């Protein structure tokens, strides 16, 4: 795989980033020390290099007692680059396709404890939600509070994502009331969502922001307290016990929430 280092450097990677990424393609995930040893990236720089790969969307961090890292599918990495580098489409597509076999082979070496995926980019979170929505068979529940991944300006994208939902799906949405929420923008979003059978209710305060799919997968979103911004870090967790526990919490808040109809029939005082 040494021949790909030059190609990756030409496409925007540094030499150390290229070496680390190519090492990540050798199996499902590695610790930082393993990457340093196998790639030749100095131990003093390996975390810095991995952080750069995470920011570029080329690598995912797996939290735990020992932090581990896994490669992102080369198709995803280079397809994003292709959108911004129109003139280099053919060249980059060739690189991504040539690396895919290594990625697919690495998937075979899956650790049974790999059930948490960390996502920091808003677009990646939206795409993950859309994918899991379409896969859901029984129910989806959501506790939603600011900051929102999908805003008023792109609510039509939310509508597009729901066009393929299973019509027997029990989809319930709990919103935390924030300031004035009867403006035209919010109404457009909610009416768009409700057309696809999503039931909406409102609460004065929600303890956490999450989505749960079929007692199986949870997307848990936490506000970034370090940078003191409105950005979020999301964890996709495949764990039935966690999903069932959050569903029990959801049902308590849902039972005491105000319906969509009551909220828009001047009964907002019930939740203030």
ZAMARGU-4260 file (C-alpha; in steps of 0.2 Angstrom, whole numbers, plus 5000, padded with zeros to 4 digits):
<rodrens>
0) 5000/5000/5000 | 5015/5011/5000 | 5011/5017/4982 | 4995/5025/4989 | 5005/5037/5000
5) 5009/5049/4985 | 4992/5048/4979 | 4984/5053/4996 | 4997/5067/4998 | 4992/5074/4981
10) 4973/5073/4986 | 4976/5084/5002 | 4983/5072/5015 | 5000/5075/5024 | 5012/5061/5023
15) 5009/5056/5041 | 4990/5057/5038 | 4992/5046/5023 | 5002/5033/5032 | 4990/5033/5047
20) 4975/5031/5036 | 4982/5017/5026 | 4987/5008/5042 | 4969/5010/5048 | 4963/5000/5032
25) 4972/4985/5038 | 4959/4980/5051 | 4943/4986/5059 | 4951/4997/5072 | 4967/5001/5081
30) 4974/5010/5096 | 4985/5025/5094 | 5000/5016/5099 | 4997/5002/5087 | 4995/5015/5073
35) 5011/5023/5078 | 5020/5007/5078 | 5014/5000/5061 | 5013/5017/5051 | 5030/5025/5057
40) 5021/5040/5063 | 5030/5046/5079 | 5021/5043/5095 | 5022/5061/5100 | 5012/5066/5084
45) 5000/5051/5082 | 4986/5059/5092 | 4988/5075/5082 | 4988/5066/5066 | 4972/5056/5071
50) 4963/5071/5076 | 4967/5079/5059 | 4960/5063/5051 | 4944/5064/5061 | 4941/5082/5056
55) 4944/5078/5038 | 4930/5064/5040 | 4943/5050/5036 | 4943/5042/5053 | 4931/5039/5067
60) 4936/5039/5086 | 4929/5025/5097 | 4928/5030/5115 | 4933/5019/5129 | 4946/5016/5142
65) 4959/5015/5128 | 4954/5026/5113 | 4953/5017/5097 | 4951/5023/5079 | 4944/5016/5063
70) 4944/5021/5045 | 4930/5029/5036 | 4925/5021/5019 | 4936/5028/5006 | 4921/5031/4995
75) 4914/5043/5007 | 4930/5053/5010 | 4934/5055/4992 | 4916/5058/4986 | 4915/5073/4998
80) 4932/5079/4990 | 4924/5077/4973 | 4910/5089/4977 | 4923/5103/4980 | 4936/5098/4967
85) 4927/5096/4951 | 4942/5095/4940 | 4950/5081/4949 | 4935/5069/4949 | 4942/5055/4938
90) 4958/5055/4948 | 4951/5055/4965 | 4937/5042/4960 | 4951/5030/4954 | 4960/5032/4971
95) 4944/5029/4981 | 4939/5013/4971 | 4956/5006/4973 | 4956/5007/4992 | 4939/5000/4994
100) 4944/4982/4994 | 4956/4985/5009 | 4942/4993/5018 | 4930/4979/5015 | 4943/4966/5020
105) 4946/4975/5036 | 4927/4974/5041 | 4929/4955/5043 | 4941/4959/5058 | 4926/4966/5068
110) 4928/4968/5087 | 4912/4962/5096 | 4913/4977/5107 | 4913/4989/5093 | 4895/4996/5096
115) 4898/5015/5098 | 4902/5027/5084 | 4906/5045/5087 | 4900/5058/5074 | 4904/5076/5075
120) 4900/5083/5058 | 4882/5089/5056 | 4880/5083/5038 | 4886/5065/5044 | 4873/5065/5058
125) 4859/5070/5046 | 4864/5056/5034 | 4865/5043/5048 | 4847/5048/5054 | 4840/5047/5037
130) 4848/5030/5035 | 4842/5023/5051 | 4824/5030/5048 | 4823/5020/5032 | 4829/5004/5041
135) 4817/5006/5055 | 4803/4993/5056 | 4793/4996/5072 | 4796/5013/5080 | 4806/5029/5081
140) 4806/5040/5096 | 4814/5057/5098 | 4818/5069/5111 | 4823/5085/5102 | 4830/5101/5110
145) 4842/5115/5104 | 4854/5116/5095 | 4844/5108/5080 | 4853/5098/5066 | 4840/5102/5054
150) 4834/5121/5054 | 4820/5130/5047 | 4831/5135/5031 | 4832/5117/5026 | 4816/5109/5032
155) 4812/5103/5015 | 4827/5091/5016 | 4819/5084/5032 | 4803/5081/5022 | 4813/5072/5008
160) 4821/5060/5020 | 4804/5054/5027 | 4797/5050/5010 | 4802/5032/5011 | 4797/5029/5029
165) 4787/5013/5033 | 4769/5018/5034 | 4766/5007/5049 | 4780/5015/5058 | 4776/5022/5075
170) 4786/5038/5075 | 4784/5050/5089 | 4793/5067/5092 | 4795/5076/5108 | 4800/5095/5107
175) 4807/5106/5121 | 4798/5122/5120 | 4810/5136/5117 | 4804/5154/5117 | 4792/5158/5103
180) 4789/5142/5094 | 4773/5147/5084 | 4782/5156/5070 | 4779/5152/5052 | 4796/5143/5050
185) 4792/5130/5064 | 4775/5127/5058 | 4781/5123/5041 | 4793/5110/5048 | 4780/5102/5060
190) 4767/5101/5046 | 4779/5094/5034 | 4784/5080/5047 | 4766/5076/5052 | 4762/5073/5034
195) 4772/5057/5036 | 4763/5051/5051 | 4774/5058/5064 | 4766/5062/5081 | 4772/5078/5089
200) 4770/5083/5107 | 4778/5097/5117 | 4787/5098/5134 | 4793/5113/5144 | 4810/5104/5147
205) 4818/5088/5141 | 4833/5080/5150 | 4842/5074/5135 | 4843/5074/5116 | 4842/5057/5108
210) 4833/5046/5094 | 4830/5028/5097 | 4826/5015/5083 | 4817/4998/5086 | 4824/4994/5104
215) 4841/4993/5095 | 4850/5008/5090 | 4851/5025/5099 | 4859/5042/5093 | 4863/5051/5109
220) 4868/5070/5106 | 4878/5080/5118 | 4882/5098/5118 | 4900/5103/5116 | 4904/5110/5133
225) 4923/5112/5130 | 4922/5124/5116 | 4906/5133/5123 | 4898/5133/5106 | 4881/5126/5100
230) 4890/5112/5091 | 4885/5094/5096 | 4894/5077/5097 | 4883/5062/5093 | 4886/5044/5098
235) 4877/5031/5088 | 4876/5016/5100 | 4869/4999/5096 | 4864/4993/5113 | 4846/4986/5116
240) 4847/4989/5135 | 4851/5007/5133 | 4837/5009/5120 | 4824/5001/5131 | 4829/5012/5146
245) 4828/5028/5136 | 4811/5022/5129 | 4805/5020/5147 | 4811/5038/5151 | 4803/5044/5134
250) 4786/5037/5139 | 4785/5046/5155 | 4788/5063/5147 | 4777/5058/5132 | 4762/5054/5144
255) 4764/5072/5152 | 4767/5081/5136 | 4755/5093/5127 | 4748/5087/5110 | 4751/5097/5094
260) 4733/5102/5093 | 4732/5109/5111 | 4748/5118/5108 | 4741/5127/5093 | 4724/5130/5101
265) 4731/5143/5113 | 4734/5130/5127 | 4752/5134/5128 | 4751/5139/5146 | 4750/5120/5150
270) 4768/5118/5147 | 4775/5134/5153
</rodrens>
